[in-house]
Amino acid sequence: MLFSKMHGLGNDFIVIDARGKEDIDYNSLAKRMCHRHIGVGADGILLVLDSDIADIRMRIINSDGSEAEMCGNGIRCFSKYVFERGIVKKDKFKVETLAGIIEPELILNEYGLVEKVKVNMGKPSFKRKDIPMIGEPDDTAINTSIFVDGKEYQITSLLMGVPHTILFVDDVEKVDIYNLGPKIEKHEAFPRKTNVNFVQVIDKNNIKVRTWERGAGATFACGTGSCASVIASNLNGFTERKANVHLYFGTLEIEWQDSDVVFMTGPAEEVFVGEYFE
Ligand SMILES: N[C@@H](CCC[C@H](N)C(=O)O)C(=O)O
């Protein structure tokens, strides 16, 4: 199996051209390939597939074998992969995902290679029935509370392609992400689990984020999580609708436009190609 290893600000993926190879059990393959000691090592696998309704289709499977609806860092890597291999020959195109059609636009360098990708991530949803989250189906969960180990936490939850929960903290470095992350991810309030973002507000246009991802654990960056974090920061009065999200390996630019559509701009890197045996 030929693959490419890519990452978006340290959120790393194994990209596989799965066209014509749809009958493989990719959920169980993801668990083995993503293993950091006996596999290639990654937060998830990205599958390139043909689409009847868009230019191309992306599937994202987490390192635990669960399938997600969307992946922000993943779609930038995916876009670079399909463009630079000539699978898609346009610099602005449509990608079918389980979260709907997502539209990346490539920013090319002087050699015609992809340097950054600006992605129209679509609109967030705040209804509990969409996130999904227990409670009145049409109610929102902006600055509400949940209890973990008997302690009350203020959270904001929303759907940004995938479910996200945001907690504001004084210092992201001091958060016990390995303890609190999985407890909120699997909290009974979230029937399909949630990604968990710890957000430190720097000023009106800058935040720092650390994410515990559903199905992948602590990652170095989360694209959909960065979008959700800027939206939650704005709704809670901390930032403007446009802000930089500072992550361990760099920055994502996020803009929640007045039209409700969210744009994410950031890099995508290809690290190596390989052949996987088992
Ligand atoms: N890393 C991603 C999100 C991947 C999916 C997530 N783990 C889930 O199951 O919801 C991103 O960059 O958005």
The ligand as an ORCA input file, in Angstrom:
! r2SCAN-3c Opt
* xyz 0 1
  N      -7.857     17.157     13.398
  C      -9.063     17.513     12.799
  C     -10.336     16.908     13.308
  C     -10.358     15.387     13.060
  C     -11.643     14.712     13.466
  C     -11.836     14.610     14.962
  N     -10.837     13.820     15.597
  C     -13.244     14.034     15.217
  O     -13.403     12.805     15.358
  O     -14.167     14.823     15.269
  C      -9.124     18.942     12.350
  O      -8.048     19.484     12.040
  O     -10.210     19.503     12.211
*
